[in-house]
Amino acid sequence: MKKELQLKLILVFAIIAVCLYFIFSKPVKLGLDLQGGMSIVLQVDIDHVIKRQYQQLAEDIEKKLKESGIDVLSSDIRGIEYVEIVLLDPTKIDKARNIIEDNFPHVNVDIKDNSIIVKFADWELKRLKNLIMQQAVETLRNRIDEFGTLSPNIARMGERRILVELPGVVDPERAKAIIGRTAQLELREVVDVALSKEELLKRYPEGLPKDVEILEGIEKEADGKKFKEYYLVKKVPIVTGADLKDARATVDQAGNPAVNFELTSKGAEKFGEATAKLIGKRIAIVLDNKVISAPVVRSRISATGQITGNFTTEEANDLAVVLRAGALPAPVEILEERVIGPTLGKDSIQKTLKAGIAALILVGIFMLWRYMVAGFISIFALLINGILLWAAMVILDVTLTLPGIAGIILNIGMAVDANVIIFERIREELRNGKTLRVSIDEGFRRAWDAIFDAQITTLIAAFVLFQFGTGPLKGFAATLSIGTVTSIFTALFITKIFLDLILGGRKYLKYAF
């Protein structure tokens, strides 16, 4: 045996040994359709964010105009369509328009009946919508990672919907609570508090100031009676969840579940300055526009704080999870949910395994009948291809789905297809009177272009399917692309080595092909 062939054999068995190590040391991840779990379709309330952006735009424009000596009589948000601005001095309307156009290039400005109409440009609206969806997907991914669910599939569906697949989830209700919660945390200054909205409104007969709003508190209990408080709070928060560095479940001084939070350096600086001015006053801890608690500031507070309420231990843990992962950029609504039991997955695995074994046997019989010894080598190479494919899925952390198994079965036919091309080229060379050794070398050389072109087109199609397909289709694309790469390796490298090894002796010549 040549030294070069020996080295190649050592390399092959070393690769197989490494692959087997990964296969037996770590199981492949199973998708929703194979191990059961939960599938949720969410709709993101993009309009909520657009309206909020218009409110911010109106405040910014009003501030900029005031700096330029132009007073605003009113600024009204017209749904999600535009902002209507009315000036105290209508003669300054053209000047105001120029200021808005110069300082806010992402809006379109028109004048209608002595009012300035400000709308986001189409490209800006498109950018905002894409940004909202990207943030929602990323936040959901972070939450699910914190939740501990393995191999989630999170994908956009159209302009406003998101598909979330959670394989192996055993507590669907808890998963829904974590996924669907907006978790918008804000710390706001409390101006006033009462037991009803009406009582607060009575205290301000001329109307509430523009910079405040009324928020509802959580239900409390005292002396056996349940009640709620309503808080008049500043609209602009002192700090928000964006300033949050960490959040952990803990217990308060009374031993009840609570959540400790830590702010970033920038957030701590803002919070410290605010609390130094608010000593003796209350700060509302607002979660999703509801006041969870409103402690009195006893001293300057900077980096840390605590959220208390009527939490259970699990609720405190889940609140810490969603705060760490970040707030969703917009409220979401669960449109559809499905729970898939593991029994269906086991049945699917059994059926597809039978199909795979049947395909392997039938392909093997055909190759033995058609190519004899070379056919046996192709079957051996096919088994190695399966080992390489499975190991690659483990190493690359690919989730195996039912369509993914279909991709593996399809790969069986594709892998031997490359061998068929090679063997037919070798037969052509033998018919031309060349020796077996020369025919093998020429067959592999001449088959390379055809195999390479066919497999590259398959890889391109698989890549497109992976980029634009949803979870199950991505599973098919992943196994198909990995299998394509491994089949090229086994067909051109493994098969060649064993042809050189087994067909080196003359006694095999007449059974070779």
Helices and strands as residue ranges (DSSP letters): H 3-25, E 29-30, H 32-35, E 37-44, H 46-67, E 72-78, E 82-87, G 90-92, H 93-103, E 107-112, E 115-120, H 122-147, E 153-157, E 161-167, H 172-180, E 185-194, H 197-202, E 212-217, E 220-222, E 225-227, E 230-234, E 239-240, G 241-243, E 244-251, E 257-263, H 265-277, E 283-287, E 290-293, E 304-308, H 313-325, E 332-340, H 342-395, E 399-400, H 402-431, H 436-468, H 471-489, I 490-494, H 495-502, G 506-511
